[in-house]
């Protein structure tokens, strides 16, 4: 899992941002930009790690099923 720690942290950060309704309500444009930024970081990390990823994890990331990817990482020894 340590090889994928950065990916796991990015996935968690994205979920935390989605859940941050106060941020969204206070500054919708900045909230959207933060979501866009973390999504781009996830995509870059996915591309960097693609050759090392277990097939199931690669699949859920390719499908942008980020909650499932986080669940996979939290429940496996990947």
N, C-alpha and C positions, 0 to 999 in steps of 0.2 A: 504493500500500500504506500510505502514511503516514496516510491518512484512516481506515484500519482497524487502526492499531497497537494501540490500547487493546483492541479486540476480540481481536486475535491474542494479546496478552499474557494476557488473561483465559482464553482457550482453553488456552494453554500452562500457566497456573497450575493449571487444573483437572486436566490430565493429570499434572502434577507431584504434585498432592495424591493422585490415585488411586494413583500409584506409590509414595507414601510409606508403606510398610507399617510402618515403625517408629512413625510418628505414630499410625497406625490401631491398632497393637497396644498402644501406651502409653495412648491415650485415645480409645477408639472414638467416644464421644459428641462430643468436640470435633472429631474428624476428620470425622464426618458433618455437623456444623454448618458446618465450613469448606467442605465440598463443596456444601452447600445454599447458602451465601452466595455462592460464586463462580458457581454456576449461576444464581442470581437476578441477579447482575451481568451475566452473559452475556445473559440474557433482556432486561434493560433496555437493554444496548448494541445488541442486535439490533433492538429496537423503535425505538431512536433512529436507527439507520442504515438501517432497512428500505428507505426510498425510494431510497437511493444504492447499495444492494447489487446486484451482478450476480445475475441470476436463479438460477444454479446455487448460489451461496453462500447466497442467501436460502432456497433449498429445503433444503439440508443443515442449516442452522440451525433451520429450522422443524421438521425431522424429528429434531432434537437429535442429529445425527450430528456431534458436536463434533470428533472426530478428523479426519473428512473435511473439515470447515470449516477446521481448522488446516492441513491438507495443501493445501487450495485456496489459502489465503492465502500459504503458503510457496512455492508453485509458480506463482504468477501475479503479474501486475502490478496487481492489484486495488487 
